[in-house]
Amino acid sequence: MLYLFYSPTKWFFSAFSMNDLLVDEILVEIQNTVFLDKFKKQTERKVILLPQCLRSSDCHARCDPLYGFICTKCGRCDIGEITKEAEARDFKVFVVPGSSFVKKIFKEYKPTSCIGVACPVELSESMQKTSIIPSQGVYLINDGCFETKVNVNDVILKMDLVSPLSENSIPLKTVTLYDFENKGGQ
């Protein structure tokens, strides 16, 4: 029902010089709320879809034709930390170079729940397309399709809705060769 009024609402906001991204943000927040209870109950085949624009310009990850970019956890961007946290919580991370990969992932992996990270417009559109499963969305802090950023803690909070770490397990911050070299060996 909400998407029936999407285009007219976007036009209305633009016509009155209002921030039309608010429409997308509202839709994502509504979907987050609507799917929250079902999302919390999913325990198998949980996925996180990250946009390739989170990658560092120095990224050396290879792109698998089915699964997208395979993170090497080099420490140059936030994808490695999200991947480590996801592995500890039994989430599978996919770094997708485009929406066609999302279709492949859904067809091959058959996830039961999804956390999506994207800019508000892309996130709203993607959550509409993936509404067959419970999903949660997290906005990028900045967009621009190149070296974007996400609040890693927001992604972790979404993961913790389903798979919180026990109080006894503390995630370790891995120091990479990249960190070591850039901090003068400290």
SULGI-V377441 format. One record per residue. N is the residue number from 1. RES is the residue in one letter. BURIAL is # if it has 24 or more other C-alpha atoms within 12 Angstrom, else .. D_FIRST is the distance of its C-alpha to the first C-alpha in Angstrom with 2 decimals. Layout:
BEGIN
N/RES/BURIAL/D_FIRST
N/RES/BURIAL/D_FIRST
END
This chain:
BEGIN
1/M/./0.00
2/L/./3.79
3/Y/./5.48
4/L/./5.24
5/F/./7.27
6/Y/#/9.12
7/S/./12.19
8/P/./12.83
9/T/./12.64
10/K/#/14.95
11/W/./17.15
12/F/./17.44
13/F/./18.54
14/S/./20.96
15/A/./22.32
16/F/./23.36
17/S/./24.77
18/M/./22.39
19/N/./21.69
20/D/./18.51
21/L/#/18.64
22/L/./17.43
23/V/#/13.87
24/D/#/14.20
25/E/#/16.12
26/I/#/13.66
27/L/#/10.89
28/V/#/13.77
29/E/./14.99
30/I/./11.87
31/Q/#/11.90
32/N/#/15.65
33/T/./15.47
34/V/./13.13
35/F/#/15.40
36/L/#/18.61
37/D/./20.26
38/K/./19.77
39/F/#/20.89
40/K/#/24.01
41/K/./25.07
42/Q/#/25.32
43/T/#/28.95
44/E/./29.45
45/R/#/28.63
46/K/#/26.88
47/V/#/26.42
48/I/#/26.18
49/L/#/25.21
50/L/#/27.09
51/P/#/27.24
52/Q/#/30.70
53/C/#/30.89
54/L/#/31.83
55/R/#/35.08
56/S/#/38.29
57/S/./39.96
58/D/./42.83
59/C/#/40.78
60/H/./42.76
61/A/#/40.15
62/R/./40.13
63/C/./37.04
64/D/./36.75
65/P/./35.22
66/L/./33.00
67/Y/#/32.36
68/G/#/32.45
69/F/#/34.85
70/I/#/37.08
71/C/#/37.75
72/T/#/41.45
73/K/#/40.89
74/C/#/43.32
75/G/#/42.15
76/R/#/41.39
77/C/#/37.68
78/D/#/35.31
79/I/#/34.26
80/G/#/37.46
81/E/#/36.98
82/I/#/33.38
83/T/#/34.73
84/K/#/37.57
85/E/#/35.36
86/A/#/32.96
87/E/#/35.96
88/A/./37.19
89/R/#/33.91
90/D/#/33.57
91/F/#/30.71
92/K/#/31.09
93/V/#/30.58
94/F/#/29.69
95/V/#/30.35
96/V/#/28.48
97/P/#/29.64
98/G/#/26.50
99/S/#/23.24
100/S/./25.28
101/F/#/26.93
102/V/#/23.74
103/K/./23.39
104/K/./27.09
105/I/#/26.85
106/F/#/24.06
107/K/./26.10
108/E/./29.45
109/Y/./28.91
110/K/./26.03
111/P/#/24.89
112/T/#/23.48
113/S/#/22.04
114/C/#/21.74
115/I/#/22.35
116/G/#/21.47
117/V/#/23.32
118/A/#/22.58
119/C/#/22.13
120/P/#/18.83
121/V/#/17.59
122/E/#/18.71
123/L/#/17.51
124/S/#/13.89
125/E/#/14.10
126/S/#/16.14
127/M/#/14.10
128/Q/#/11.14
129/K/./13.93
130/T/#/15.64
131/S/#/12.97
132/I/./15.25
133/I/#/17.52
134/P/#/17.42
135/S/#/17.80
136/Q/#/18.79
137/G/#/19.06
138/V/#/22.08
139/Y/#/22.54
140/L/#/25.72
141/I/./28.12
142/N/./28.93
143/D/./27.64
144/G/./29.63
145/C/./29.62
146/F/./33.14
147/E/./34.48
148/T/#/31.37
149/K/#/31.37
150/V/#/29.27
151/N/./30.19
152/V/#/31.60
153/N/./31.56
154/D/./27.77
155/V/#/27.56
156/I/#/30.27
157/L/./28.52
158/K/#/25.47
159/M/#/28.01
160/D/#/29.81
161/L/#/26.82
162/V/#/27.70
163/S/#/31.25
164/P/#/33.24
165/L/./36.78
166/S/./39.45
167/E/./41.53
168/N/./44.47
169/S/./42.87
170/I/./42.79
171/P/./41.36
172/L/./44.17
173/K/./43.86
174/T/./45.37
175/V/./47.67
176/T/./47.61
177/L/./50.38
178/Y/./48.27
179/D/./48.14
180/F/./51.86
181/E/./52.92
182/N/./50.89
183/K/./52.21
184/G/./55.83
185/G/./56.28
186/Q/./55.41
END
